[in-house]
Amino acid sequence: MPEIRPYRPSDRDAVADICVRTADNGGDSRSLYPDLDLMPTLFALPYAELEPDYAFVLTDADHPVGYILATPDTPTFARRLRTEWLPRVADRYPPLTGPPTTPTEQMISLLHNPERLVIPEVAAYPAHLHIDLLPTHQGAGHGRALMTTLLKALAAANVPAIHLTMLTSNTPARAFYDRLGFHHIPVPNTDLVTYLGRTTRTAGDR
């Protein structure tokens, strides 16, 4: 049976691969972003390496098949991306010299703008997360179990609430988050993406 455990440094390649295979609106992104390190560099590895206390993997035969990654403090994390993470990856992904014109350049532009994560409308939800599972392990309750594991860790650290960002067009993901108790957070001028949030308290908390 699949099990959930804390992230280990030896999981790095598997987590990166899961990110690549789910980064195109929940589907495989390899045809859209041919550099297979790009999406993990943005959306997975900085969380696993800078915030390991809030990184958990779903394993099958001890091989990662899904993950949930988070930071408890988004403004602090954005500063750490600027000062700790970007210096490690900027040689491979230098800043653009003009507006982005390709999907890859759009992601590189995001990489060099970690301050984009700090949104005033979600200040009451200081944590944020990324969760991805391979298609073979979706729809079996593993996503809910990963979310519960993370929420308990955040609640134990007195983090009151968490938010996430998703593509508005990803209706299956929205249904999943609705079932987990997330609600819409209005943020202006964000038609392409939706912000969702919820408390870190779970059903078993008093």
RANORNOR-V815897 format. One record per helix or strand. SS is the DSSP state (A for helix, B for strand). FROM is the first residue (numbers start at 1). LEN is the number of residues. Records with the same first field share a line. If there is no record, write none. Layout:
SS->FROM-LEN / FROM-LEN
This chain:
B->3-4 / 24-1 / 27-1 / 55-6 / 63-9 / 127-7 / 161-7 / 183-2 / 193-7
A->9-14 / 38-6 / 45-6 / 52-3 / 74-16 / 103-9 / 114-4 / 120-3 / 135-3 / 142-15 / 171-9
